[in-house]
């Protein structure tokens, strides 16, 4: 048995699309989390070097917004999945 029970996917073909959407949202959320970690590292580096914080903090704000939107999208997709 793999990550999704093959019997279930055969009996409920509509679940495939919902699972694909949830997986897509999850993968995107993971990518954004990695970008956010890089943004934190960039911010710390800029602080230590006493450089401008505008770009690193802008990236952090953008990733926080993206993570929030992806979390909301995940909830909507899960709700529609049933």
Residue pairs with C-beta under 8 A, 6 or more apart in sequence:
4 19
8 15
9 15
9 16
9 19
15 81
18 77
18 80
18 81
18 82
19 81
21 77
21 81
22 74
22 77
22 78
22 81
25 70
25 73
25 74
25 77
26 74
28 70
29 67
29 70
29 71
29 74
32 63
32 66
32 67
32 70
33 63
33 67
35 59
35 63
36 60
36 63
36 64
36 67
38 59
39 56
39 59
39 60
39 63
40 60
42 55
42 56
42 59
43 53
43 56
43 57
43 60
45 51
45 56
46 52
46 53
46 55
46 56
47 53
